[in-house]
Amino acid sequence: MIQALRGTRDILPEEVGYWQLIEATVREILSRAVYQEIRVPIFEQTALFERGIGEATDVVGKEMYTFSSRGDKSITLRPEGTAGVVRAYIQNKLHAQGGVQRLWYSGPMFRYERPQAGRQRQFHQVGLELLGCDAPRADVEVIALATDILRTLGLKNLELEINSVGNSQDRAQYREALISYLEPYQGDLDPDSQDRLTRNPLRILDSKDPKTQEIAQNAPKISENLSTESKKHFDLVLQLLTDLKIKYQINHCLVRGLDYYTHTAFEIKSDDLGAQATVCGGGRYDGLVKELGGPETQAVGWAIGMERLVLLLQQLESNLVNIPDMYIISRGEAAEAQGLILAQKLRNLGLRVELDLSSSAFGKQFKRADRSGAVACLILGDAEAQSNTVNLKWLASGEQQAITQSNLLDMVEELKLKIASLK
């Protein structure tokens, strides 16, 4: 038997309802904020991610799915969404339209890493990018929208962690201060952090190794190396979050894993999955558009991991399986034909209707109707087919009545209200 590759998984019907709820909620909330959906390819030239994300990052160095196409061009399955959106922004000259571009996307991403709960090698993200504005208000708008989405989905145990990583000059200055502090401890760092010491020392602050975390506790803070302008930007972000009553915790070790971040970096976490897990992460990236060949453009954005969010929703114990409102039982050639026609008419009028296609005995069809979770059942046999009637049975009470098929269609709105009250 051929099985799915390690790190990929099938999203089965009983889980799809959660995905659809997330997608519908994101679309509704972002459309109200006038964000436009953009769809970009799932593979790009490898150089896009090397230049955009940074060759010293773990994503580029260890986790990308890269292959050669015909003509030996290096191609990479996208490991994140921002670089592709920025490439599309530049290539299609969206910046020439002037003003702010508010864009959002969703779809699969690919990283080669150890699979675990909520983290796969093919995973899915929904994200947004606000391009063309350097105001702290833009940072807070995107954070507020992420918070709105998660709250609307019913999540409560959330914590916003935030930090400023400054501008490129601030980061360069801090990088030197951090290396000077860490070098005497080089032998005590975990192997990954030893490798990062000269390549990407800020990522050491993000290490999960207990000994490295202990060393990093007393490391110089990036806040001590921020310029006056960077401090002002961050202070305004914090004030606006306070004004919106969005609680936050400053995390001086939060730097995010991608090189393009500037100024605000943030993560929204939940502890409902046991160990605290990040469900949304993002920040400002003022230099990325220019780095990829576009005009100087300030930007900020985030991405939400769909798999982790689905796990959280499942813990709320809400049932999102697509349960029918009505189940149609029919037996006999004429009755089965009428049952099909009736099912289509009721579906077109807005009811969820499951039609039993088995032609088996009425008793077996009734059992399947009970298992389906439907509120009501429509029964057609030879007698009903001849008289163009149908038996309407309310499955919980057993109450049953004969009604003409035309009258049934006329009373659909009344049926919807009763079905809603019985669910």
N, C-alpha and C positions, 0 to 999 in steps of 0.2 A: 504494500500500500504506500502510495506517495503521500507524504505528510507536509504540512506547512513548515517553512524554514524556521530554525530557532530564532527567536526574537521577533517573530511575526505571529499574529493570531487572527482568528476569524471573529468578527463581530456578529453574534447570532441574533435572531429575531427578538429573543427575550431581553436583550440589552439595547437594541437599536433605539427603543423609545427614549432612553436617556440621552443618546447622541442627538436625536431629533429635537428634544427639549432644549438642550444647550444651543444648538444651531439656531432654533427659532428665537430664543431669548436674546442671543447675540445680535441677530439680524434686526430685531425689533428695537433694542436699546440703541444700537449704533446708528440705525436709520433715523431715529429721533434726534440724534446729535449731528446729522447730515454727513456721516461717513459713507463713502462709496466703496462697494466691493471691487476688488481687483483680483484677477486670476492669472498667475504666472506659471511657467513650466516647472516641473518637478526636477529637472536636471539642467545644469548650466555649465559653462566653461569653468574648469577648476580654478583658474586664476581669479575669478570673481570672489570666491570664498577665501583664497589665500590672501588677497589684498584687502578684502572687506573685513573678515573676521580676525585675521592675523595669523601668520605662519607659526608663531610661538605658542598659540593656544592648543589645548588638548583636542578641541574639535578638529582643527586642521591637521595637527600632528598625529593623532591616533584614531580618530573616529569616523572619518569620511569614507564613503563608498565611492571610489574613484576608478575609472576604467578608460581605456582608449577606444575611440570610435574609428571608423574607417578614415584613413588619412592621418592616423596617429594623433588626433586631437584629444586632449585630456578632458574628460567629462566627469562631473560629480553629481550624484543625487543630492538634492539640497538638504543640508543638516539643520537649517533654520530658515525663517522666512524673510527677514529684513533685507539681506543682501540682494535677493531677487527682486523685491519690490523697489529698492533704490535703483537697481539696474534698469527696470522698466520705467521708472520716473525720469531717468536721464535719457534713455534711448528714445522714448516717445515724447520727449520735450514737454512733460507735464508742467515743468517749472515755468515754461513760456506763457502759461495761462495766467500767471501772476497770483498773488495772494497765497493763502494756505491750502494745501492739499490734504484732505482727510481720507485715508484709505484703510480698508480692512481686508483680511484674507483668511482662508481656512484650507486645510488639506494635510496630506501626509508629509512627514520629514523622515530623514534616515540618518542614523548614527550607529556605528559599530561599538557597542558597549554591552556590559553584562546585563541580560534581561532580569527584571525583577518586577514586583507588583507596581503597576502604574508606569513602568518604563520599558519600552520595547525598542527593537532596532528599527522597525517601521512604527513611528508614532505619529500622532496628529496634534496639530496646534490650530488655534484661532488667534489672530493677532491684529493689531492696528498700528498704523504709522501716521503721525501728524508731521508734515513737512512744510517748512517755510516760516517758522516762528521760533524766536529765541526767548519768549517771555516765560517767566515762571508759571503763569496761568496755564500755559499749554501743558507743562508737566503735571499740574494738578488736575486739569481736565481729563487726561488719559487715566490717571490713577482713580479719579472719581468714577469714570465709566467702568473700569474693571471692578471696582467695589460694587457698583450698581448691578452689574451682571451677576456677580457671585451672591449678593444678597437676594436678588430676585429669584435665583435658583434655590433659595432656602438655606444657604450656608451661614452659620453663625460664628463658629469658633475660628475666626480668622485674625491674623495679625500682620499688619503692614510694617515691614522693616525697610528703613531708608538710609541712604548715605549720600555724600557728595564725593565724587572722585575727581572733581576739579577739571580744569582745562588741560590741554596737552603739556603746557609748561609746568603746571602744578604737579602733574603725574610724573614728569621727568625728574623734578626735584625730589619728590617723595620716593621715587624708585631708588635713587642714590642713597637716601637716608635709610630706607628699608634694607638694602643690601648691606650697608655698613653695620646695621644692628644684627642682621642674621648671620653674617659670615663667621663670627666666633662660635656659633651653634651649628655650623654646617654638618658636622658628624652626628649630631643628635636628631636631625631632621629625617623624616621618612624619605625613601628613595625618590618618589615623585617630586617632593619639595626640593631635594638636593639638585635634581635636574632643572627645576624651575628657577633656582637662585639667580642665575645669570640671564636666562631666557625670558622669564615672565614672573618676577618675584612677587607681584601683587597677588597672584593666584595662591601663593603659600598661605595667605590669610584665610583662604577658603578651605584649607585642608581639613579632612575629617579625622586625621590621625591624632590621638589624644596627646602624645608628647609634643607634636608640632603645634597643636592648639595652645598648649601650656606656654610654649616659647613665644607664640604670637601674641599672647595676652599682654605682654609688656613691650611690644613693638611700638615704635612711634606711630601716631595716628595721622591719617591723611588730612584730617581737619587742621592739624598743626602746620600744614604746608599749603593751605589754600590762599589764593590771592584775595584781596579785598573784594574784587568783582565776584569771584566764585562764592565767597562767604555771603555776600549780599543776595545772590541768586538763591542759595540754599535756604537762607533765613526767610525769604519771601515764600518759597515753596512750603516751608513748615507753617508759616502763618496762615496761608490760604487753606492748608489741610485742617488747621484748627478752626478756621472760619466755617468750613464745611462739616465740622464735627466728625472728621475722619481721624481716628486714633492711630498713632504711629509710635514706633520705637526706633531710635537711631542706633544703627549697628555699624560701628567704625570698621569692622572687618568685611563689610559687604562691598565687594568690588565687581561682581558678576564675572562670567568666564570669557567674555569676548572683548577684543582690544578696542572696539570702536566706541565704547561708552565714554561720555564726558559729563561733568556736573552730576545731575541726579541719577542715582541707581536705586532700584527698589525691588522688593519681592513681597508677595502676599502669600502667607503660609497658613497651613491648617494642621492641627495636631489630631484630627479625627482619624488619621490613618495609622495611628500608633506613633512611630517616630515622626517628628514634625516634617512635613513635606511642602515644598514650594509648588503652588498651583498657578501662580502668575509671576512673571519676572520681566523687568524692562528697565528703561532709562533713556537718557538723552544721548544723542550721537551726532554732535554738530559737525564733525569733520568727515563723515563717511561719504556723503555725496561728492564732495570735492576729491576725496581719495580715489573714488571710482570713475573720475573723469567728468563730473558734472560741475555746475557752478557752486560757489560756496552757499550752502543751505543748512540752516539749523533744523534739527528734527528730534522727535521723541516718540517712543512707542513701547509696546509690550506684547508678550505672547502668553497664552494660557494653554497648559497641557491638558488635552481632552481626556486622555486615559485616567489621569489622576482625578480629574473632576468627576468623571463617571463613577469612580470608586467612592468618592465622597457622597454623591447623590444616592448611590445604592445603600449607603449606611443610613440615609434618611428613611429607608424602608417604604418609599413611595412606589406604587406599582404602576409602571409605565408601559406594560405590555398592551398591545393593541387589541383590546377586548371588544367583541361585537356587541352592538345594541340588540340586534335581533338575529335569530338563527332560523333558517328555513328548512323544514323537513318536507320532503315530497316523495311520493312513490306511485309509479304508473307513468306511462309514456306521456299522456296529456298533462298530468299534474307536474311532472318534472320540467316540461317545456314552460308551463306557466310559472313555476317557481323561479326559473332562470330569469324570465321577463320581469317578474315582480321584484326580484333581488336588484336588478339593474335600475328599475324605476325608483326604488326606495333609496339606493345609493346616490342616485342623481339628486334626490331631495335632501341629502345630507345625513342619512343614517348609516351607521356601520353595520353591514349585513354579511353574515357568513352563510353560504349556501352548501348544504350537505350534498355531495356529488356521488355518494356511495350506492344509491339504489337498494340499500339493505333494508331489512325489516324495520318497521316503525320503532320497535323497542330499542334496537341498537342506535338508531338515529336520535331518539330521545336521550339516551345516555350521553351521546356526544354533545348534545345541546346543553345538558347540565354541566358537563366538564368545560364547555367553552367560556362560561362566565356570563353569557348573554342574559339580559333582563327578561326578554320576551321571546316567544317562539311562534312561528307561523307554520301551520300544518295544512298540507294539500294532499288529498287522495283523489280517487276517481270521482267520488261524489262532488267534491269541491270543484274539481276541474270542469265538470259538466255544468255546474250552476254558477261558475265564476265567483265563487266565494272562497273564504279562507278561515281557518280557525286560529284565533289569536289567543295564545296562552301565556299568562304571566308566571314565570317559572318558580318564583319564590313562594307565591301563595297558592298556585295551582288553579287560580281563577281563569276561566276560558269562555270565549264567546265566538259565535259565528258572525261574519261580517262580509259584505260584498267587497271584492277587490278594489272597486272604484271608490267606495266609502273609506276604505283603509288609506288609500292615497290622499284623499281629501283631509283626513284627520292627522296627517303626519306631524304638524306643529304641536298638536295636543299630545301625541305620542312621545315626542321629544321631551316635553316637560315632565311627563310621568316617568320616563326612563331615567331622566336626570335625578328625579327625586328618589328613585329606588336604588341608585348606584351607591 
